[in-house]
């Protein structure tokens, strides 16, 4: 028996749906949640990042503003700008001004900031040849340890007192400053009005650790930072760049706070006059269209391009989880898949339910519904389409003699302005031991629709996938493709897969990790870019953590015992690459983010495990610090690039041809060189159309020899 009517259902249509700006799922959901107190019983309100400043409630938003919009314009509608990169802004918005903000014409896109919730290091160093770099081995003119470069780590669980944060001689303390966004006892950083900024060795040691480290299971940040830049504390567990300095931030659980942390690190690095690489060992699957076009992605890309900050990010740990389905429609049929939950509910109350994020890859029109199968009874929502003028739908089903329930919410964002149509279901079963089954049904006139099934936390985030299950004809099986999430999917980041690291000259089990996320993806570019050791990496363990961990080694320092423990994940492989980038920047401080990425991919190793590269598991292969730093050294003294406003290259990146707009009439010779300065092409500059089809993928310099000047431009061959 099928029942198509839920016992409670709420439809809400935003009055601003006709506006040109694209309003994201989160903001639509928040706008309606605030209007109906009944929804708070479903705990949906917990997904939003609300703070109180001087007695006024604010919510974190991200937005793309129109050209010319100023901070003063935003303040008039109740918004405080916390960070900005290009036209992407992070905002604290007055909750009582939400209707005015949504209806404002200042924005192109706007949404709530989403909550985000071993191989020993000696082997990892050998696997990537970082020890050779520090020794100045072979063709290197000297040894490099990251001195003069800053590694930023945005994470949680920092033990400021751990001896790995001294240099290898245990003389110099290397954390410059920490921004604990949870702590309110000290002054915030300049330009911000929340958290506490702790500067200098004395203050950091007195503070001891971040607030989250004391009150939670915090250990992740200490472990990650020590992999990238730990001094080893006299042990063999030395990080990749032990001479680098550190900026660390324990951030509140939303995108806006993360971007604020990035902005603070950028400003601090500028004040220090040093290059910055930021490590991100985290990821989510509910940022938007999953194609690298989110507001968060654009902010990071702008900061990379404009401020030369390099972002390195873990690829994710969802290989083998079968949490993705791809539905291909030739006609209007209905395909189903059973949704597995993370049940039973863990003892911690962090787990709330599941998030189903649906994105139309090649169609703007698709629909979905949730079905609850309990015995012979079937409860179902209506089939909701992306063309619906009802963007927010909430409700629940009662079953099992009205003692159990399924709670749900659907938010719809139609396709607009080059952005894909999206649906987001939030669902929860009240009884973790239920025999009821939940199914997702999807339909479309034609085209391809993707869906991801991810655990949903009370923080509003979740980064581990749960399976979609095939049940027969008309059903779709889950797979592990398209498993790289945010921020790794962004074009401004370097996404790092994880493999089993081994000591030099060993080939024992040096394969991809069984958890390492891979492609393909919804972007036009390859992810991940490279792989690094990420299995059982032994590094520093926070002395303040309450989590259970097997201590592999201990050291005594200042009358206290400190430990080292082994953990696995792309969280561990990402800081390996961040450390390598620090070595490269010490060798050549003028490298652009694109050059860094191009060097890492072009020098990565392939072997019997990687197979032919590039591919969706390994990217371009196993990262090689020695070859990367050699290439960085070779680029020292490369002529600076002259950007002339009236001369343009299009398209850039290019696949087959490059067109030169406004080519000066007095230009006679055109040359193209690779990033090592080797000439790969020259021709008469009489034509403005250049065939680059035969060039290999990578970064190139195009030089125009004119009568009185030389013009040089960068372009990327895809």
C-alpha positions in Angstrom: 0.0 0.0 0.0 1.4 3.4 -1.0 0.7 6.5 0.9 1.5 9.7 -0.9 0.5 12.2 1.9 2.8 12.9 4.8 1.2 13.6 8.2 2.9 17.0 8.4 4.2 19.0 5.5 5.2 22.6 5.1 5.6 24.3 1.8 7.2 27.7 1.7 7.9 29.9 -1.3 10.3 32.7 -0.9 9.0 36.0 -2.0 12.2 36.9 -3.6 12.3 33.9 -6.0 11.9 36.2 -8.9 15.0 38.1 -8.2 18.0 37.7 -10.5 20.5 36.7 -7.8 21.0 33.0 -7.1 20.0 32.2 -3.5 21.6 29.0 -2.2 20.0 26.1 -0.4 21.2 27.2 3.0 19.8 30.7 2.8 16.5 29.6 1.5 16.3 27.0 4.3 17.3 29.6 7.0 14.8 32.2 5.7 12.0 29.7 6.2 13.2 28.1 9.4 13.1 31.5 11.1 9.5 31.9 10.1 8.2 28.6 11.6 9.3 27.7 15.1 8.0 24.1 14.6 11.0 23.3 12.5 13.3 23.8 15.4 12.1 20.5 16.8 13.7 18.8 13.9 17.0 20.3 14.7 17.4 21.8 11.3 18.2 25.1 12.8 21.4 23.7 14.2 22.9 23.6 10.7 23.3 27.4 10.7 26.2 29.4 12.2 24.7 32.0 14.5 26.7 34.3 16.8 25.8 37.1 19.1 27.8 40.3 18.9 27.0 43.1 21.3 23.5 41.6 21.9 22.7 41.3 18.2 22.3 38.0 16.4 24.4 37.5 13.2 24.5 34.7 10.7 27.6 33.9 8.5 27.0 34.4 4.7 29.1 34.1 1.6 28.2 36.2 -1.4 29.3 37.4 -4.8 28.6 41.1 -5.1 28.1 43.1 -8.2 31.0 45.2 -9.5 31.4 48.4 -7.5 29.5 47.3 -4.3 31.3 48.7 -1.3 31.5 47.8 2.4 29.4 50.8 3.1 26.7 49.5 0.8 26.6 46.2 2.6 26.5 47.8 6.0 23.3 49.7 5.0 21.4 46.4 4.7 22.8 44.9 7.9 26.0 43.1 6.7 29.5 43.4 8.1 32.3 42.3 5.8 34.9 40.0 7.5 36.9 39.0 4.4 37.0 39.8 0.7 38.7 38.4 -2.3 37.7 40.0 -5.6 33.9 40.2 -5.6 33.5 37.2 -3.2 32.8 38.4 0.4 32.4 36.7 3.7 29.7 38.4 5.8 28.2 38.6 9.2 24.6 39.5 8.6 22.0 40.6 11.1 19.4 37.9 11.5 16.7 40.6 11.7 17.7 41.9 8.3 17.6 38.7 6.4 14.5 39.6 4.3 16.2 42.9 3.3 19.4 41.1 2.5 17.8 38.5 0.3 15.8 41.0 -1.6 18.8 43.3 -2.1 20.1 44.0 -5.6 23.7 44.1 -4.4 24.4 40.3 -4.9 24.8 38.0 -7.8 25.0 34.9 -5.5 24.4 34.5 -1.8 24.1 31.7 0.6 24.7 30.8 4.2 28.3 29.7 5.1 28.1 25.9 5.3 29.3 24.3 8.6 32.3 22.1 8.1 32.4 20.2 10.4 51.3 4.8 10.1 54.0 4.9 7.7 56.4 6.8 9.9 57.5 10.2 8.9 61.0 8.9 8.3 59.4 6.6 5.6 57.3 9.4 4.2 60.3 11.6 3.9 62.1 9.0 1.9 59.0 8.1 -0.2 58.9 11.7 -1.5 62.7 12.3 -1.3 62.3 15.2 1.1 65.4 14.0 3.0 67.5 14.5 -0.2 66.2 18.1 -0.4 67.2 19.0 3.1 70.6 17.4 2.6 71.2 19.3 -0.7 71.7 16.0 -2.5 72.7 15.6 -6.1 72.1 18.6 -8.4 70.8 20.9 -5.7 73.0 23.9 -4.9 72.2 23.6 -1.2 69.9 22.0 1.3 66.4 23.4 1.8 64.2 23.0 4.9 61.5 25.6 4.4 63.3 28.4 6.2 61.7 31.8 5.4 58.4 30.3 4.3 55.2 30.2 6.4 52.9 27.1 6.5 49.4 28.0 7.5 47.2 25.2 9.1 43.5 25.8 9.4 42.3 23.0 11.6 41.4 22.1 15.2 43.3 20.6 18.2 46.6 22.5 18.5 49.0 21.8 21.3 51.2 24.9 21.3 53.6 23.4 23.8 54.6 20.3 21.8 58.3 20.2 21.3 57.9 19.4 17.5 57.2 23.1 17.1 60.8 24.0 17.9 63.5 23.7 15.2 65.5 20.5 14.9 68.1 21.8 17.3 65.3 22.5 19.9 66.4 26.2 20.1 63.9 28.3 18.1 60.1 28.1 18.6 58.4 28.4 15.2 54.7 29.1 15.7 54.4 32.8 14.9 50.8 33.2 16.1 47.5 31.4 16.6 44.0 32.5 16.1 41.6 30.6 18.3 38.2 31.5 17.0 36.5 29.8 20.0 38.3 31.7 22.7 37.1 35.1 23.9 39.5 36.0 26.7 42.1 37.8 24.5 41.9 40.4 21.8 40.9 39.2 18.3 43.2 39.8 15.3 43.3 43.3 13.8 40.2 43.8 11.5 38.1 41.0 13.2 35.8 41.2 16.1 35.7 37.6 17.4 38.1 35.0 18.8 41.5 35.5 20.4 44.8 36.0 18.6 47.9 34.8 20.5 51.3 36.1 19.4 54.8 35.1 20.4 56.4 32.1 22.1 55.8 33.3 25.7 52.1 33.9 25.2 51.5 30.7 23.1 53.2 28.5 25.7 51.3 30.1 28.5 48.0 29.5 26.6 49.1 25.9 26.0 46.4 24.8 23.5 43.4 25.9 21.6 40.0 25.8 23.3 38.6 23.0 21.2 41.6 20.9 22.2 40.6 21.1 25.9 36.9 20.5 25.6 36.8 18.1 22.7 38.8 15.3 21.1 41.1 17.8 19.5 44.4 16.3 18.1 44.0 16.6 14.4 45.7 20.0 14.0 48.8 19.1 16.0 49.3 15.9 13.9 48.8 17.7 10.6 51.0 20.6 11.4 53.9 18.4 12.6 53.7 16.4 9.3 54.1 19.6 7.3 56.7 21.4 9.4 57.5 19.5 12.6 61.0 19.7 13.9 61.0 16.1 15.2 61.9 16.9 18.8 65.0 14.8 18.5 63.1 11.8 17.0 63.0 10.4 13.5 59.5 11.8 13.1 60.6 15.0 11.5 58.2 16.9 9.2 58.8 17.7 5.6 59.8 21.4 6.1 61.2 21.6 9.7 62.6 25.1 9.1 59.3 26.7 8.1 57.3 28.9 10.5 53.7 28.3 11.3 50.4 30.2 11.5 47.6 28.1 13.0 43.9 28.8 13.3 41.3 26.8 15.2 38.2 27.9 13.3 34.5 28.0 14.1 32.5 25.6 12.0 31.5 27.4 8.9 33.0 28.5 5.6 33.1 32.2 6.5 35.2 31.5 9.5 37.6 29.4 7.4 37.9 32.2 4.8 38.5 34.7 7.7 41.4 32.4 8.9 42.8 32.4 5.4 42.6 36.2 5.2 44.3 36.6 8.6 47.1 34.2 7.5 47.6 36.1 4.2 47.8 39.4 6.0 50.3 38.1 8.6 52.5 36.6 5.9 52.5 39.9 4.0 53.5 41.7 7.2 56.3 39.2 7.6 57.3 39.6 3.9 57.2 35.8 3.5 55.5 33.3 1.1 52.5 31.4 2.4 51.2 27.9 1.8 47.9 26.9 3.5 47.1 23.3 4.3 43.4 22.1 4.4 43.0 18.6 5.8 39.2 18.6 5.7 36.4 18.3 3.1 32.6 18.3 2.6 30.0 17.4 0.0 27.3 20.0 0.5 28.9 23.2 -0.8 26.8 23.4 -3.9 27.2 22.1 -7.4 30.3 20.0 -6.8 32.0 21.5 -9.8 34.4 24.0 -8.4 32.1 27.0 -8.8 31.0 27.5 -5.2 31.4 30.9 -3.5 34.1 29.3 -1.3 35.9 28.0 -4.4 35.9 31.4 -6.1 37.2 33.1 -2.9 40.1 30.7 -2.7 40.9 31.0 -6.4 40.9 34.8 -6.2 43.2 34.7 -3.2 45.5 32.3 -5.0 45.6 34.5 -8.2 45.7 37.9 -6.5 47.8 37.2 -3.4 49.9 34.2 -4.6 48.8 32.1 -1.7 49.1 28.3 -2.4 46.4 26.1 -1.1 47.0 22.3 -0.6 44.0 20.2 0.3 43.2 16.6 1.1 41.3 14.7 -1.6 38.9 12.9 0.8 38.5 9.5 2.4 35.5 8.0 0.6 37.0 5.6 -1.8 35.0 2.3 -1.6 32.0 3.9 0.2 29.6 3.6 -2.8 28.0 6.9 -1.7 27.5 8.3 -5.2 25.0 7.5 -7.9 24.9 8.6 -11.5 21.4 8.6 -13.1 21.4 8.7 -16.9 18.0 9.4 -18.5 17.1 9.0 -22.1 13.4 9.6 -21.4 11.2 10.4 -18.4 11.7 7.3 -16.3 12.1 7.0 -12.5 15.3 5.4 -11.0 15.7 4.5 -7.4 18.4 3.7 -4.9 18.1 2.6 -1.2 19.7 5.1 1.2 21.9 3.6 3.9 22.2 5.5 7.2 25.0 5.7 9.6 23.2 3.6 12.2 23.1 2.9 15.0 23.6 6.5 16.2 27.0 6.8 17.8 27.3 7.4 21.5 28.5 11.0 20.8 25.4 12.9 19.7 27.2 14.5 16.7 25.4 12.4 14.2 22.0 13.7 13.1 21.1 11.9 9.8 21.9 12.0 6.2 22.3 14.7 3.5 21.5 13.8 -0.1 22.9 16.4 -2.5 21.7 16.1 -6.1 23.2 18.0 -9.0 22.1 18.0 -12.7 25.2 17.5 -14.8 23.7 17.8 -18.3 20.1 18.8 -17.4 18.5 21.8 -15.8 15.3 19.9 -15.1 15.1 16.9 -12.8 13.0 15.8 -9.9 13.3 13.6 -6.8 11.3 12.2 -3.9 11.8 10.3 -0.7 10.1 7.0 -0.1 9.8 5.2 3.2 9.2 1.5 2.9 7.8 0.0 6.2 6.6 -3.6 5.6 4.1 -3.5 2.9 3.4 0.2 3.4 5.1 2.9 1.3 5.0 6.5 2.4 6.3 9.1 -0.2 6.7 12.8 -0.7 5.6 14.3 -4.0 8.0 14.2 -6.9 9.6 17.7 -6.5 11.1 19.3 -9.7 13.8 21.8 -10.0 11.3 24.0 -11.9 9.1 24.2 -8.8 8.2 27.5 -7.3 8.3 25.9 -3.8 12.0 25.9 -3.0 11.7 24.7 0.6 9.7 21.6 1.7 9.7 20.1 5.1 7.7 17.4 6.8 7.7 13.9 8.4 6.1 10.5 8.2 4.9 8.5 11.2 4.9 4.7 11.1 5.1 1.6 13.2 1.9 2.5 15.1 2.9 6.1 15.1 5.9 5.5 17.4 8.7 6.1 14.8 9.2 8.9 12.3 11.2 10.0 9.3 11.9 13.7 9.3 12.9 15.4 6.0 13.6 18.7 4.4 14.1 19.5 0.7 15.7 22.7 -0.6 15.8 23.5 -4.3 18.0 25.8 -6.2 17.2 26.0 -10.0 19.8 26.3 -12.7 20.8 29.9 -13.4 23.6 32.0 -14.9 25.8 29.0 -15.8 25.3 27.3 -12.4 23.8 23.8 -12.2 20.4 22.9 -10.7 20.7 21.5 -7.2 18.5 19.7 -4.7 19.4 19.0 -1.1 17.5 16.5 1.1 18.1 16.4 4.9 16.6 13.2 6.4 16.6 11.5 9.8 15.1 8.3 11.1 14.0 8.7 14.7 14.6 5.0 15.5 18.2 3.7 14.8 17.0 0.1 15.0 14.1 0.5 12.6 13.4 -2.1 9.9 12.1 0.6 7.6 14.0 1.4 4.4 14.4 4.8 2.8 14.7 5.2 -0.9 15.6 8.1 -3.2 13.7 8.3 -6.5 15.0 10.5 -9.3 13.5 11.4 -12.7 14.4 13.7 -15.6 13.2 14.2 -19.2 16.8 13.4 -20.3 20.4 14.0 -19.2 22.5 13.1 -16.2 21.8 13.6 -12.5 24.3 12.9 -9.7 23.6 12.3 -6.0 25.8 11.9 -2.9 24.8 10.3 0.4 26.7 11.8 3.2 26.4 11.6 7.0 24.8 14.7 8.5 26.1 16.1 11.8 24.5 18.4 14.3 27.1 20.9 13.2 25.5 20.9 9.7 28.5 19.2 8.0 29.7 15.7 7.4 32.4 14.3 5.3 32.0 10.5 5.2 29.8 8.8 2.7 27.2 6.1 3.2 26.1 3.6 0.5 23.4 3.8 -2.1 22.1 0.2 -2.6 20.9 -1.5 -5.7 17.8 -3.7 -5.2 16.9 -4.8 -8.7 15.5 -3.6 -12.0 14.8 0.2 -11.9 17.4 0.8 -9.2 20.9 2.4 -9.4 23.9 1.0 -7.6 26.2 3.3 -5.6 29.8 3.8 -6.6 32.9 5.6 -5.4 33.4 7.9 -8.4 33.0 11.7 -8.2 34.2 11.3 -4.6 36.4 14.4 -4.3 34.5 17.1 -2.4 35.1 20.7 -1.3 37.5 22.5 -1.1 39.7 19.9 -3.0 37.5 20.2 -6.1 38.3 23.9 -6.5 40.5 25.2 -9.3 42.6 27.3 -6.8 43.7 24.2 -4.8 46.1 21.3 -5.1 44.2 18.1 -4.2 46.3 15.3 -2.7 45.4 11.6 -2.8 47.0 9.2 -0.4 49.1 6.1 -1.0 51.0 3.6 1.1 54.5 5.2 1.6 57.6 3.0 1.6 61.3 3.6 2.3 63.5 4.3 -0.7 64.1 1.5 -3.2 61.2 -0.5 -1.7 58.2 -1.5 -3.7 56.3 -3.3 -1.0 52.6 -2.3 -1.1 53.2 1.2 -2.4 49.7 1.3 -3.8 46.9 3.8 -3.5 45.2 3.9 -0.1 41.9 2.0 0.1 40.2 5.1 1.4 41.7 7.7 -1.0 39.0 9.6 -2.9 39.3 9.9 -6.7 37.6 11.2 -9.8 36.2 11.7 -12.3 34.4 14.9 -11.4 32.0 17.5 -12.7 34.9 20.0 -13.5 36.7 20.5 -16.7 40.0 19.7 -15.0 41.7 16.7 -13.4 41.4 16.0 -9.6 43.4 14.9 -7.7 46.6 16.5 -9.0 49.1 14.3 -7.1 49.4 11.6 -4.4 51.5 11.5 -1.2 52.0 9.0 1.7 48.9 9.0 3.9 48.7 5.6 5.6 49.7 5.2 9.3 51.8 8.4 9.4 53.4 8.8 12.8 53.5 12.4 13.9 53.0 14.5 17.0 50.1 13.8 19.3 48.5 16.6 21.3 49.2 16.2 25.0 45.7 17.7 25.8 43.6 15.3 23.8 41.0 13.0 25.4 40.8 10.7 22.3 42.2 7.2 22.5 45.4 6.8 20.5 48.2 4.3 20.4 51.4 6.1 21.4 54.3 5.0 19.2 57.0 7.0 20.8 57.4 9.5 23.6 59.8 12.3 24.5 60.4 14.3 27.7 60.4 18.0 27.5 60.1 20.7 30.1 59.1 18.1 32.7 56.2 16.7 30.6 55.8 13.6 28.4 54.8 14.2 24.8 53.7 11.5 22.4 53.7 10.5 18.7 50.9 8.5 17.1 50.0 7.0 13.7 46.9 8.0 11.8 45.7 7.4 8.2 43.8 9.6 5.8 44.3 12.2 3.1 44.5 14.5 6.1 48.0 13.1 6.4 49.0 13.2 2.8 48.0 16.8 2.3 50.5 18.3 4.8 53.3 16.2 3.1 52.7 18.2 -0.1 52.3 21.5 1.9 55.7 20.9 3.3 57.1 20.2 -0.1 55.7 23.5 -1.4 57.5 25.2 1.5 60.7 23.7 0.3 60.0 24.9 -3.3 59.2 28.4 -2.1 62.4 28.6 -0.1 64.3 27.5 -3.3 62.5 30.1 -5.4 60.3 32.6 -3.7 58.9 34.0 -7.0 57.0 30.9 -8.0 53.3 31.6 -8.8 50.6 29.2 -7.5 50.2 27.9 -11.1 53.9 27.3 -11.5 53.9 25.4 -8.2 51.1 23.2 -9.3 52.6 22.7 -12.7 56.0 21.7 -11.2 54.4 19.2 -8.8 52.4 17.5 -11.5 55.2 17.5 -14.2 57.8 16.0 -11.8 55.5 13.4 -10.1 56.6 9.8 -10.4 54.7 7.0 -12.1 55.4 3.3 -11.4 53.8 -0.1 -11.5 51.2 1.0 -9.0 50.2 4.3 -10.6 49.9 2.9 -14.1 49.7 5.4 -16.9 49.2 8.9 -15.6 47.4 11.1 -15.3 44.4 9.2 -14.0 41.5 9.6 -11.6 43.2 7.8 -8.7 46.7 9.2 -8.7 46.4 12.4 -10.7 49.9 12.8 -12.2 51.5 10.3 -9.8 53.5 10.3 -6.6 54.9 13.6 -5.6 58.7 13.9 -5.7 60.1 16.7 -3.5 63.7 16.3 -5.0 62.6 16.7 -8.6 60.2 19.5 -7.7 62.8 21.6 -5.9 65.3 21.0 -8.7 62.8 22.4 -11.1 62.0 25.3 -8.8 65.8 26.1 -8.6 66.0 26.0 -12.4 63.4 28.7 -12.6 65.3 31.2 -10.5 65.9 34.3 -12.5 63.1 33.6 -15.0 62.0 37.0 -16.5 59.0 38.6 -14.9 55.8 38.5 -16.7 54.5 41.8 -18.2 50.7 42.0 -18.2 49.7 44.6 -20.7 46.0 45.6 -20.4 45.2 46.0 -24.1 46.8 42.8 -25.2 44.9 39.6 -24.3 45.3 35.9 -24.8 42.1 33.9 -25.3 41.1 31.3 -24.3 43.3 30.7 -21.3 43.5 27.9 -20.5 43.7 26.7 -24.1 43.2 23.3 -25.8 43.8 23.8 -29.5 44.4 27.4 -30.4 45.2 30.7 -28.7 44.0 34.0 -30.1 46.0 37.2 -29.4 43.6 40.2 -29.2 45.0 43.7 -29.9 48.3 42.3 -31.3 50.7 45.2 -31.7 51.6 45.9 -35.3 55.3 46.2 -34.7 55.6 42.6 -33.3 57.7 40.4 -35.5 58.6 37.3 -33.6 56.6 35.0 -31.2 58.2 32.4 -29.0 56.7 29.9 -26.6 58.8 28.5 -23.7 58.0 26.0 -21.0 58.4 26.8 -17.3 62.0 25.8 -17.4 62.7 28.4 -20.0 63.1 25.9 -22.9 61.8 27.2 -26.2 59.2 24.9 -27.7 57.9 27.0 -30.5 58.7 30.1 -32.5 56.9 31.7 -35.5 56.3 34.9 -37.3 54.0 37.2 -35.2 52.0 38.3 -38.3 49.1 36.2 -37.3 47.0 36.5 -34.1 46.0 32.8 -34.1 48.5 30.2 -32.7 48.0 26.4 -32.9 49.1 24.9 -29.5 47.4 21.5 -30.0 50.7 19.6 -30.0 51.9 21.1 -26.7 51.8 18.9 -23.6 49.6 20.0 -20.7 51.2 22.6 -18.4 52.2 26.3 -17.9 53.9 28.2 -20.7 55.3 31.6 -21.4 54.4 33.3 -24.7 56.8 36.1 -25.7 56.2 38.8 -28.3 59.3 40.6 -29.7 58.2 44.0 -30.7 60.2 47.0 -32.1 60.9 48.7 -28.8 59.8 46.2 -26.1 59.3 42.5 -25.2 55.9 41.4 -24.0 55.5 38.1 -22.0 52.3 36.4 -21.1 51.4 33.2 -19.1 49.0 30.6 -20.5 48.0 27.1 -19.5 47.6 24.3 -22.1 44.9 21.9 -21.1 
